[in-house]
Amino acid sequence: MLVALVLLFIFSLIWFFCRRNDKKIYDDVSITFHKHDVDVDVVIVGAGPVGMLLANSLIKQGLRVKILEKRKDRSQFLSRAIGIHPPSLQIFEKIDPQLVQTLKQKSVCVNHAVVLGNDRTKVIGELNIELCNKPFNFILACPQSVSENALEESLHRTIQSSNCSENGTIRSAKVVGIDSKNKRFASVKYEISDGTTHEIKCHFVVGCDGKNSFVRSECGIKLDGRSYFDTFLMGDFSDNTSYGQSAAIFLGNDFMVECFPLPNGVRRWVCSTETQIEKPDLQEFCGMVKKRTLYDISKQENFMLSSYGVHGFVAQSMYDHSHRVILAGDAAHQCSPLGGQGMNLGWDDAWNLSLTIKRVINGDSNINQDIHEYDKIQRRKALAIIHRAEFNMILGRKPSLIKLRNYFVKTLLASYRPVQTVVAKYFTMRYIGNVSFGRFVGV
């Protein structure tokens, strides 16, 4: 016991001094903001869901924003992330209430899920999302292309109403360099489709350019984490189940299957696999679903079939003061795509970062403390999501733990109402890493 106490004291001292030293890195930095030094206040690299939401929020707060996107057009076939959780909806409501209404009209409101055991017919528990706080006591399910369309329309409305010519998106713009030798601003160089190079000056550069982020690489920011050997197949089929707007989770002794409703009578099926399947076979997937769930989807219309692995990476820092660069979304962290956790975490990054940048540029707060706080809290959330996913995967891997997992799920979902409410909030990303999502909007 004495040895344990001594070790605890030593680790506490290390933790204390690491926190002090970490803070000093930022305390020594001096950054000034002069409107006439720059073309825009913020350059966002990447016009995905995170970049568009960040731009929308910044412009709403009166800042000048330019998005640089290397793609000419957005893909209309994105469908991996389908879940929009309550904290994200509350953030959307603050930025643009019309965005929420559009998404509700084009999505399925999922407020209930059933959990089935190894015999595939017996319900071992039910998750009631309606127990969460109103008005957003549901998860919206829609293809990522639908959510991106809605975000782009909302951003366009915001740009139009801003009456500021600097605000906008430049497509086919490949960022090739970030220069901050002049301490008064950062300079972003980019190439457009005709091969010419252009330059734009700004107070901050935000990398929202995905898991293979050029911005992160340019700043030399490394990722901590690893890839897991857990792999999955997923496919979208016309729905022939009786679940309606409910999700269903099948927890077998040696398998896991999840299925979620999508708009227009479509259902997403996700199956765990023993190894990564590079080229999924439609009939094999249908056979897998039938064996595990008793549902025959082989005659249903198929819209998408793909495989994926699970990764857990977090940037060592989301802020590089020497380049005036901040990271958000997949550029900063990569989580399991199950449940749309990565996309929702990215939106949480965007919201909190937009408020931080606004305060800092206005001189209402200390840049070193505020952006350091953003870095610390958002990385903590990402790590919590990764560790949660890792724990769930471990329970699904080991036969010795599967019975314990099923008993644990059944007990929780059959508990008293207060416990069920906590479970519902857990699965809708209300609380991650001891920090509430959307912490500035009271989620």
SULNORRA-V511848 format. One record per residue. N is the residue number from 1. RES is the residue in one letter. PHI is phi in whole degrees, -180 to 180 (999 if undefined). PSI is psi as a letter, one per 40 degrees, with the letter a starting at -180 (none if undefined). D_FIRST is the distance of its C-alpha to the first C-alpha in Angstrom with 2 decimals. Layout:
# SULNORRA-V511848
n=N res=RES phi=PHI psi=PSI d_first=D_FIRST
n=N res=RES phi=PHI psi=PSI d_first=D_FIRST
This chain:
# SULNORRA-V511848
n=1 res=M phi=999 psi=d d_first=0.00
n=2 res=L phi=-64 psi=d d_first=3.82
n=3 res=V phi=-62 psi=d d_first=5.46
n=4 res=A phi=-63 psi=d d_first=5.08
n=5 res=L phi=-66 psi=d d_first=6.28
n=6 res=V phi=-64 psi=d d_first=8.72
n=7 res=L phi=-62 psi=d d_first=9.93
n=8 res=L phi=-62 psi=d d_first=10.48
n=9 res=F phi=-65 psi=d d_first=12.38
n=10 res=I phi=-64 psi=d d_first=14.35
n=11 res=F phi=-64 psi=d d_first=15.35
n=12 res=S phi=-65 psi=d d_first=16.38
n=13 res=L phi=-65 psi=d d_first=18.56
n=14 res=I phi=-60 psi=d d_first=20.07
n=15 res=W phi=-61 psi=d d_first=20.87
n=16 res=F phi=-64 psi=d d_first=22.42
n=17 res=F phi=-73 psi=d d_first=24.59
n=18 res=C phi=-64 psi=d d_first=25.61
n=19 res=R phi=-65 psi=d d_first=26.85
n=20 res=R phi=-64 psi=d d_first=28.70
n=21 res=N phi=-66 psi=d d_first=30.28
n=22 res=D phi=-61 psi=d d_first=31.19
n=23 res=K phi=-70 psi=d d_first=32.98
n=24 res=K phi=-63 psi=d d_first=34.85
n=25 res=I phi=-55 psi=d d_first=36.45
n=26 res=Y phi=-88 psi=d d_first=38.34
n=27 res=D phi=-66 psi=d d_first=38.90
n=28 res=D phi=-84 psi=e d_first=41.10
n=29 res=V phi=-95 psi=h d_first=43.41
n=30 res=S phi=-121 psi=h d_first=46.65
n=31 res=I phi=-126 psi=h d_first=48.65
n=32 res=T phi=-114 psi=i d_first=51.89
n=33 res=F phi=-129 psi=h d_first=53.92
n=34 res=H phi=-128 psi=h d_first=57.73
n=35 res=K phi=-55 psi=d d_first=59.55
n=36 res=H phi=-81 psi=e d_first=62.55
n=37 res=D phi=-79 psi=e d_first=60.52
n=38 res=V phi=-124 psi=i d_first=59.70
n=39 res=D phi=-82 psi=d d_first=61.53
n=40 res=V phi=-141 psi=i d_first=58.87
n=41 res=D phi=-75 psi=d d_first=55.57
n=42 res=V phi=-136 psi=h d_first=53.53
n=43 res=V phi=-106 psi=h d_first=54.25
n=44 res=I phi=-106 psi=h d_first=52.47
n=45 res=V phi=-97 psi=h d_first=52.50
n=46 res=G phi=115 psi=h d_first=52.71
n=47 res=A phi=-108 psi=f d_first=54.58
n=48 res=G phi=-83 psi=a d_first=52.32
n=49 res=P phi=-60 psi=d d_first=50.90
n=50 res=V phi=-74 psi=d d_first=48.30
n=51 res=G phi=-61 psi=d d_first=50.80
n=52 res=M phi=-68 psi=d d_first=53.44
n=53 res=L phi=-67 psi=d d_first=51.20
n=54 res=L phi=-61 psi=d d_first=49.96
n=55 res=A phi=-61 psi=d d_first=53.58
n=56 res=N phi=-58 psi=d d_first=54.67
n=57 res=S phi=-67 psi=d d_first=52.14
n=58 res=L phi=-65 psi=d d_first=52.82
n=59 res=I phi=-66 psi=d d_first=56.59
n=60 res=K phi=-59 psi=d d_first=56.31
n=61 res=Q phi=-91 psi=e d_first=54.69
n=62 res=G phi=91 psi=e d_first=57.63
n=63 res=L phi=-92 psi=i d_first=56.31
n=64 res=R phi=-95 psi=h d_first=58.41
n=65 res=V phi=-135 psi=h d_first=56.99
n=66 res=K phi=-126 psi=h d_first=58.22
n=67 res=I phi=-101 psi=h d_first=56.78
n=68 res=L phi=-111 psi=h d_first=57.42
n=69 res=E phi=-126 psi=h d_first=57.40
n=70 res=K phi=-75 psi=d d_first=58.35
n=71 res=R phi=-79 psi=i d_first=59.63
n=72 res=K phi=-74 psi=d d_first=63.19
n=73 res=D phi=-136 psi=i d_first=62.51
n=74 res=R phi=-81 psi=i d_first=59.62
n=75 res=S phi=-73 psi=h d_first=59.16
n=76 res=Q phi=-93 psi=e d_first=60.20
n=77 res=F phi=-114 psi=e d_first=58.39
n=78 res=L phi=-67 psi=h d_first=54.79
n=79 res=S phi=-152 psi=e d_first=53.08
n=80 res=R phi=-71 psi=d d_first=49.50
n=81 res=A phi=-89 psi=h d_first=47.75
n=82 res=I phi=-122 psi=e d_first=49.19
n=83 res=G phi=-101 psi=h d_first=46.79
n=84 res=I phi=-111 psi=h d_first=47.07
n=85 res=H phi=-87 psi=i d_first=44.26
n=86 res=P phi=-52 psi=d d_first=44.60
n=87 res=P phi=-60 psi=d d_first=42.88
n=88 res=S phi=-67 psi=d d_first=45.38
n=89 res=L phi=-63 psi=d d_first=48.25
n=90 res=Q phi=-69 psi=d d_first=47.32
n=91 res=I phi=-65 psi=d d_first=47.32
n=92 res=F phi=-58 psi=d d_first=50.69
n=93 res=E phi=-61 psi=d d_first=52.02
n=94 res=K phi=-68 psi=d d_first=51.28
n=95 res=I phi=-83 psi=d d_first=53.04
n=96 res=D phi=-158 psi=g d_first=55.93
n=97 res=P phi=-55 psi=d d_first=56.40
n=98 res=Q phi=-65 psi=d d_first=59.16
n=99 res=L phi=-61 psi=d d_first=56.71
n=100 res=V phi=-64 psi=d d_first=54.80
n=101 res=Q phi=-62 psi=d d_first=58.08
n=102 res=T phi=-62 psi=d d_first=59.20
n=103 res=L phi=-66 psi=d d_first=56.02
n=104 res=K phi=-63 psi=d d_first=56.18
n=105 res=Q phi=-69 psi=d d_first=59.78
n=106 res=K phi=-109 psi=e d_first=58.99
n=107 res=S phi=-128 psi=i d_first=55.75
n=108 res=V phi=-103 psi=h d_first=54.54
n=109 res=C phi=-85 psi=h d_first=52.37
n=110 res=V phi=-99 psi=h d_first=49.58
n=111 res=N phi=-124 psi=e d_first=47.93
n=112 res=H phi=-155 psi=i d_first=47.03
n=113 res=A phi=-143 psi=i d_first=45.48
n=114 res=V phi=-111 psi=i d_first=45.39
n=115 res=V phi=-118 psi=h d_first=42.86
n=116 res=L phi=-115 psi=i d_first=44.30
n=117 res=G phi=-93 psi=a d_first=42.75
n=118 res=N phi=-66 psi=d d_first=43.72
n=119 res=D phi=-81 psi=e d_first=47.13
n=120 res=R phi=71 psi=e d_first=48.09
n=121 res=T phi=-121 psi=d d_first=49.86
n=122 res=K phi=-89 psi=h d_first=47.35
n=123 res=V phi=-77 psi=h d_first=45.65
n=124 res=I phi=-100 psi=e d_first=41.96
n=125 res=G phi=-179 psi=i d_first=41.41
n=126 res=E phi=-134 psi=i d_first=43.06
n=127 res=L phi=-108 psi=h d_first=41.92
n=128 res=N phi=-107 psi=g d_first=43.89
n=129 res=I phi=-73 psi=e d_first=43.83
n=130 res=E phi=-63 psi=e d_first=46.27
n=131 res=L phi=-73 psi=e d_first=43.37
n=132 res=C phi=-71 psi=i d_first=42.43
n=133 res=N phi=-63 psi=h d_first=43.94
n=134 res=K phi=-76 psi=i d_first=47.68
n=135 res=P phi=-88 psi=e d_first=49.81
n=136 res=F phi=-104 psi=g d_first=47.93
n=137 res=N phi=-101 psi=f d_first=46.49
n=138 res=F phi=-163 psi=i d_first=47.41
n=139 res=I phi=-112 psi=h d_first=47.02
n=140 res=L phi=-87 psi=h d_first=50.19
n=141 res=A phi=-113 psi=h d_first=50.93
n=142 res=C phi=-159 psi=i d_first=53.48
n=143 res=P phi=-59 psi=i d_first=54.03
n=144 res=Q phi=-60 psi=d d_first=52.77
n=145 res=S phi=-62 psi=d d_first=56.41
n=146 res=V phi=-68 psi=d d_first=57.12
n=147 res=S phi=-66 psi=d d_first=54.29
n=148 res=E phi=-68 psi=d d_first=55.31
n=149 res=N phi=-60 psi=d d_first=58.93
n=150 res=A phi=-65 psi=d d_first=57.98
n=151 res=L phi=-65 psi=d d_first=55.84
n=152 res=E phi=-67 psi=d d_first=58.72
n=153 res=E phi=-63 psi=d d_first=61.22
n=154 res=S phi=-64 psi=d d_first=59.05
n=155 res=L phi=-62 psi=d d_first=58.61
n=156 res=H phi=-61 psi=d d_first=62.38
n=157 res=R phi=-62 psi=d d_first=63.07
n=158 res=T phi=-66 psi=d d_first=60.75
n=159 res=I phi=-63 psi=d d_first=62.39
n=160 res=Q phi=-61 psi=d d_first=65.84
n=161 res=S phi=-79 psi=e d_first=65.11
n=162 res=S phi=-76 psi=d d_first=63.53
n=163 res=N phi=53 psi=f d_first=66.95
n=164 res=C phi=-126 psi=h d_first=65.28
n=165 res=S phi=-68 psi=d d_first=66.78
n=166 res=E phi=-71 psi=d d_first=63.73
n=167 res=N phi=-73 psi=h d_first=61.60
n=168 res=G phi=158 psi=a d_first=61.79
n=169 res=T phi=-120 psi=h d_first=60.81
n=170 res=I phi=-109 psi=h d_first=62.24
n=171 res=R phi=-94 psi=i d_first=62.16
n=172 res=S phi=56 psi=f d_first=62.70
n=173 res=A phi=-114 psi=h d_first=60.90
n=174 res=K phi=-95 psi=h d_first=58.66
n=175 res=V phi=-71 psi=h d_first=56.39
n=176 res=V phi=-119 psi=e d_first=56.72
n=177 res=G phi=-174 psi=i d_first=55.05
n=178 res=I phi=-129 psi=h d_first=53.16
n=179 res=D phi=-120 psi=h d_first=54.11
n=180 res=S phi=-129 psi=f d_first=52.57
n=181 res=K phi=-63 psi=d d_first=54.07
n=182 res=N phi=-79 psi=h d_first=55.76
n=183 res=K phi=-68 psi=e d_first=52.97
n=184 res=R phi=-89 psi=e d_first=54.96
n=185 res=F phi=-167 psi=i d_first=54.67
n=186 res=A phi=-106 psi=i d_first=53.71
n=187 res=S phi=-119 psi=h d_first=56.51
n=188 res=V phi=-107 psi=h d_first=56.37
n=189 res=K phi=-103 psi=h d_first=58.90
n=190 res=Y phi=-145 psi=i d_first=60.00
n=191 res=E phi=-105 psi=i d_first=62.76
n=192 res=I phi=-108 psi=a d_first=64.94
n=193 res=S phi=-62 psi=d d_first=67.00
n=194 res=D phi=-84 psi=e d_first=70.00
n=195 res=G phi=90 psi=e d_first=67.89
n=196 res=T phi=-81 psi=i d_first=68.03
n=197 res=T phi=-106 psi=h d_first=65.02
n=198 res=H phi=-128 psi=i d_first=64.27
n=199 res=E phi=-137 psi=i d_first=61.91
n=200 res=I phi=-137 psi=h d_first=60.34
n=201 res=K phi=-102 psi=i d_first=58.53
n=202 res=C phi=-154 psi=i d_first=55.74
n=203 res=H phi=-77 psi=d d_first=52.89
n=204 res=F phi=-137 psi=i d_first=50.28
n=205 res=V phi=-112 psi=h d_first=50.21
n=206 res=V phi=-115 psi=h d_first=48.13
n=207 res=G phi=-85 psi=h d_first=47.48
n=208 res=C phi=-119 psi=f d_first=47.86
n=209 res=D phi=-102 psi=f d_first=49.24
n=210 res=G phi=82 psi=a d_first=46.99
n=211 res=K phi=-65 psi=d d_first=44.57
n=212 res=N phi=-99 psi=f d_first=46.78
n=213 res=S phi=-54 psi=h d_first=47.03
n=214 res=F phi=-68 psi=d d_first=49.41
n=215 res=V phi=-61 psi=d d_first=48.14
n=216 res=R phi=-62 psi=d d_first=44.53
n=217 res=S phi=-65 psi=d d_first=45.81
n=218 res=E phi=-61 psi=d d_first=48.14
n=219 res=C phi=-88 psi=e d_first=45.29
n=220 res=G phi=73 psi=f d_first=43.15
n=221 res=I phi=-83 psi=h d_first=40.29
n=222 res=K phi=-95 psi=i d_first=38.21
n=223 res=L phi=-104 psi=i d_first=36.56
n=224 res=D phi=-106 psi=h d_first=32.99
n=225 res=G phi=140 psi=a d_first=32.56
n=226 res=R phi=-162 psi=i d_first=34.24
n=227 res=S phi=-95 psi=i d_first=36.78
n=228 res=Y phi=-98 psi=i d_first=35.77
n=229 res=F phi=-88 psi=e d_first=37.73
n=230 res=D phi=-72 psi=h d_first=38.34
n=231 res=T phi=-134 psi=i d_first=42.05
n=232 res=F phi=-143 psi=i d_first=44.46
n=233 res=L phi=-115 psi=i d_first=48.17
n=234 res=M phi=-141 psi=i d_first=49.71
n=235 res=G phi=-150 psi=i d_first=53.24
n=236 res=D phi=-106 psi=h d_first=55.34
n=237 res=F phi=-135 psi=i d_first=57.92
n=238 res=S phi=-60 psi=i d_first=60.31
n=239 res=D phi=-83 psi=h d_first=58.53
n=240 res=N phi=-121 psi=e d_first=59.58
n=241 res=T phi=-92 psi=i d_first=56.68
n=242 res=S phi=-106 psi=e d_first=56.76
n=243 res=Y phi=-83 psi=e d_first=53.71
n=244 res=G phi=61 psi=b d_first=55.79
n=245 res=Q phi=-92 psi=e d_first=53.62
n=246 res=S phi=-93 psi=i d_first=50.37
n=247 res=A phi=-89 psi=i d_first=47.91
n=248 res=A phi=-138 psi=h d_first=46.85
n=249 res=I phi=-127 psi=h d_first=43.81
n=250 res=F phi=-107 psi=h d_first=44.00
n=251 res=L phi=-111 psi=g d_first=40.73
n=252 res=G phi=-93 psi=i d_first=41.71
n=253 res=N phi=-71 psi=d d_first=39.84
n=254 res=D phi=-140 psi=f d_first=40.61
n=255 res=F phi=-158 psi=i d_first=41.96
n=256 res=M phi=-143 psi=h d_first=41.79
n=257 res=V phi=-134 psi=h d_first=44.87
n=258 res=E phi=-122 psi=i d_first=45.24
n=259 res=C phi=-141 psi=h d_first=48.58
n=260 res=F phi=-131 psi=i d_first=49.55
n=261 res=P phi=-76 psi=i d_first=52.93
n=262 res=L phi=-127 psi=i d_first=54.81
n=263 res=P phi=-60 psi=i d_first=58.08
n=264 res=N phi=63 psi=f d_first=61.46
n=265 res=G phi=69 psi=f d_first=60.34
n=266 res=V phi=-110 psi=i d_first=57.95
n=267 res=R phi=-131 psi=h d_first=54.57
n=268 res=R phi=-89 psi=h d_first=51.83
n=269 res=W phi=-111 psi=h d_first=50.28
n=270 res=V phi=-129 psi=h d_first=47.06
n=271 res=C phi=-122 psi=h d_first=46.04
n=272 res=S phi=-73 psi=i d_first=43.10
n=273 res=T phi=-130 psi=i d_first=44.29
n=274 res=E phi=-74 psi=d d_first=42.88
n=275 res=T phi=-139 psi=i d_first=44.16
n=276 res=Q phi=-68 psi=h d_first=45.80
n=277 res=I phi=-106 psi=h d_first=49.46
n=278 res=E phi=-68 psi=d d_first=51.46
n=279 res=K phi=-123 psi=g d_first=54.72
n=280 res=P phi=-62 psi=i d_first=54.14
n=281 res=D phi=-103 psi=h d_first=56.89
n=282 res=L phi=-60 psi=d d_first=58.10
n=283 res=Q phi=-67 psi=d d_first=58.98
n=284 res=E phi=-64 psi=d d_first=55.73
n=285 res=F phi=-65 psi=d d_first=53.80
n=286 res=C phi=-61 psi=d d_first=55.98
n=287 res=G phi=-65 psi=d d_first=55.40
n=288 res=M phi=-63 psi=d d_first=51.64
n=289 res=V phi=-64 psi=d d_first=51.83
n=290 res=K phi=-65 psi=d d_first=54.13
n=291 res=K phi=-64 psi=d d_first=52.02
n=292 res=R phi=-89 psi=d d_first=48.84
n=293 res=T phi=-124 psi=e d_first=50.36
n=294 res=L phi=75 psi=e d_first=53.84
n=295 res=Y phi=-92 psi=h d_first=55.46
n=296 res=D phi=-95 psi=h d_first=58.32
n=297 res=I phi=-107 psi=e d_first=58.61
n=298 res=S phi=-65 psi=d d_first=60.82
n=299 res=K phi=-99 psi=e d_first=63.93
n=300 res=Q phi=-84 psi=i d_first=62.36
n=301 res=E phi=-69 psi=h d_first=63.15
n=302 res=N phi=-104 psi=h d_first=60.51
n=303 res=F phi=-109 psi=d d_first=59.92
n=304 res=M phi=-163 psi=i d_first=57.00
n=305 res=L phi=-149 psi=h d_first=54.87
n=306 res=S phi=-156 psi=i d_first=52.17
n=307 res=S phi=-123 psi=i d_first=48.89
n=308 res=Y phi=-158 psi=i d_first=45.76
n=309 res=G phi=-109 psi=i d_first=42.31
n=310 res=V phi=-114 psi=h d_first=39.13
n=311 res=H phi=-126 psi=i d_first=37.65
n=312 res=G phi=-137 psi=g d_first=34.74
n=313 res=F phi=-130 psi=i d_first=35.38
n=314 res=V phi=-135 psi=h d_first=34.71
n=315 res=A phi=-62 psi=i d_first=36.38
n=316 res=Q phi=-63 psi=d d_first=34.21
n=317 res=S phi=-152 psi=i d_first=36.11
n=318 res=M phi=-99 psi=e d_first=38.71
n=319 res=Y phi=-141 psi=h d_first=40.40
n=320 res=D phi=-115 psi=g d_first=42.21
n=321 res=H phi=-66 psi=d d_first=43.58
n=322 res=S phi=-69 psi=d d_first=45.73
n=323 res=H phi=-105 psi=e d_first=47.78
n=324 res=R phi=59 psi=f d_first=47.46
n=325 res=V phi=-111 psi=h d_first=46.18
n=326 res=I phi=-128 psi=i d_first=43.94
n=327 res=L phi=-107 psi=i d_first=43.00
n=328 res=A phi=-151 psi=i d_first=43.07
n=329 res=G phi=70 psi=a d_first=43.14
n=330 res=D phi=-64 psi=e d_first=42.90
n=331 res=A phi=-65 psi=d d_first=43.37
n=332 res=A phi=-102 psi=d d_first=39.89
n=333 res=H phi=-160 psi=i d_first=38.08
n=334 res=Q phi=-130 psi=h d_first=38.95
n=335 res=C phi=-120 psi=i d_first=37.58
n=336 res=S phi=-60 psi=h d_first=38.60
n=337 res=P phi=-75 psi=e d_first=42.15
n=338 res=L phi=-58 psi=h d_first=41.56
n=339 res=G phi=78 psi=e d_first=42.39
n=340 res=G phi=68 psi=f d_first=43.59
n=341 res=Q phi=-63 psi=d d_first=40.15
n=342 res=G phi=-63 psi=d d_first=40.96
n=343 res=M phi=-66 psi=d d_first=44.25
n=344 res=N phi=-68 psi=d d_first=42.87
n=345 res=L phi=-64 psi=d d_first=40.04
n=346 res=G phi=-62 psi=d d_first=42.80
n=347 res=W phi=-66 psi=d d_first=44.79
n=348 res=D phi=-65 psi=d d_first=41.81
n=349 res=D phi=-54 psi=d d_first=41.61
n=350 res=A phi=-60 psi=d d_first=45.34
n=351 res=W phi=-65 psi=d d_first=45.29
n=352 res=N phi=-65 psi=d d_first=42.45
n=353 res=L phi=-68 psi=d d_first=43.84
n=354 res=S phi=-62 psi=d d_first=47.34
n=355 res=L phi=-69 psi=d d_first=46.26
n=356 res=T phi=-65 psi=d d_first=44.27
n=357 res=I phi=-62 psi=d d_first=47.25
n=358 res=K phi=-60 psi=d d_first=49.65
n=359 res=R phi=-63 psi=d d_first=47.71
n=360 res=V phi=-66 psi=d d_first=47.24
n=361 res=I phi=-66 psi=d d_first=50.91
n=362 res=N phi=-75 psi=e d_first=52.10
n=363 res=G phi=78 psi=e d_first=50.05
n=364 res=D phi=-87 psi=e d_first=48.22
n=365 res=S phi=-155 psi=i d_first=44.75
n=366 res=N phi=-84 psi=h d_first=42.98
n=367 res=I phi=-57 psi=d d_first=43.34
n=368 res=N phi=-65 psi=d d_first=40.26
n=369 res=Q phi=-72 psi=d d_first=37.93
n=370 res=D phi=-69 psi=d d_first=39.69
n=371 res=I phi=-72 psi=d d_first=39.95
n=372 res=H phi=-62 psi=d d_first=36.45
n=373 res=E phi=-66 psi=d d_first=35.31
n=374 res=Y phi=-57 psi=d d_first=37.46
n=375 res=D phi=-58 psi=d d_first=35.95
n=376 res=K phi=-66 psi=d d_first=32.33
n=377 res=I phi=-71 psi=d d_first=32.89
n=378 res=Q phi=-69 psi=d d_first=35.20
n=379 res=R phi=-70 psi=d d_first=33.03
n=380 res=R phi=-62 psi=d d_first=30.08
n=381 res=K phi=-63 psi=d d_first=32.41
n=382 res=A phi=-62 psi=d d_first=33.55
n=383 res=L phi=-63 psi=d d_first=30.08
n=384 res=A phi=-63 psi=d d_first=29.29
n=385 res=I phi=-65 psi=d d_first=32.53
n=386 res=I phi=-64 psi=d d_first=31.91
n=387 res=H phi=-67 psi=d d_first=28.43
n=388 res=R phi=-64 psi=d d_first=29.93
n=389 res=A phi=-63 psi=d d_first=32.79
n=390 res=E phi=-64 psi=d d_first=30.57
n=391 res=F phi=-62 psi=d d_first=28.58
n=392 res=N phi=-64 psi=d d_first=31.93
n=393 res=M phi=-69 psi=d d_first=33.34
n=394 res=I phi=-62 psi=d d_first=30.48
n=395 res=L phi=-64 psi=d d_first=31.05
n=396 res=G phi=-88 psi=e d_first=34.71
n=397 res=R phi=-89 psi=d d_first=34.38
n=398 res=K phi=-93 psi=h d_first=32.54
n=399 res=P phi=-55 psi=d d_first=34.53
n=400 res=S phi=-67 psi=d d_first=31.45
n=401 res=L phi=-103 psi=e d_first=30.37
n=402 res=I phi=-66 psi=d d_first=33.87
n=403 res=K phi=-63 psi=d d_first=34.17
n=404 res=L phi=-63 psi=d d_first=30.85
n=405 res=R phi=-60 psi=d d_first=32.18
n=406 res=N phi=-63 psi=d d_first=35.46
n=407 res=Y phi=-66 psi=d d_first=33.94
n=408 res=F phi=-63 psi=d d_first=31.67
n=409 res=V phi=-62 psi=d d_first=34.78
n=410 res=K phi=-61 psi=d d_first=36.89
n=411 res=T phi=-65 psi=d d_first=34.45
n=412 res=L phi=-64 psi=d d_first=34.03
n=413 res=L phi=-75 psi=e d_first=37.75
n=414 res=A phi=-103 psi=e d_first=38.71
n=415 res=S phi=-78 psi=a d_first=36.41
n=416 res=Y phi=-66 psi=i d_first=37.58
n=417 res=R phi=-54 psi=d d_first=39.42
n=418 res=P phi=-58 psi=d d_first=36.62
n=419 res=V phi=-69 psi=d d_first=34.40
n=420 res=Q phi=-61 psi=d d_first=37.44
n=421 res=T phi=-64 psi=d d_first=38.06
n=422 res=V phi=-62 psi=d d_first=34.59
n=423 res=V phi=-63 psi=d d_first=35.14
n=424 res=A phi=-62 psi=d d_first=38.58
n=425 res=K phi=-68 psi=d d_first=37.28
n=426 res=Y phi=-61 psi=d d_first=34.65
n=427 res=F phi=-79 psi=e d_first=37.45
n=428 res=T phi=-107 psi=e d_first=39.76
n=429 res=M phi=63 psi=f d_first=37.42
n=430 res=R phi=-70 psi=d d_first=37.14
n=431 res=Y phi=-130 psi=h d_first=33.55
n=432 res=I phi=-134 psi=h d_first=31.98
n=433 res=G phi=61 psi=f d_first=28.79
n=434 res=N phi=63 psi=e d_first=28.46
n=435 res=V phi=-128 psi=h d_first=31.90
n=436 res=S phi=-74 psi=h d_first=35.15
n=437 res=F phi=-64 psi=i d_first=37.86
n=438 res=G phi=58 psi=f d_first=40.93
n=439 res=R phi=-61 psi=e d_first=38.93
n=440 res=F phi=-90 psi=e d_first=42.07
n=441 res=V phi=-116 psi=e d_first=44.12
n=442 res=G phi=73 psi=f d_first=41.88
n=443 res=V phi=-68 psi=none d_first=41.16
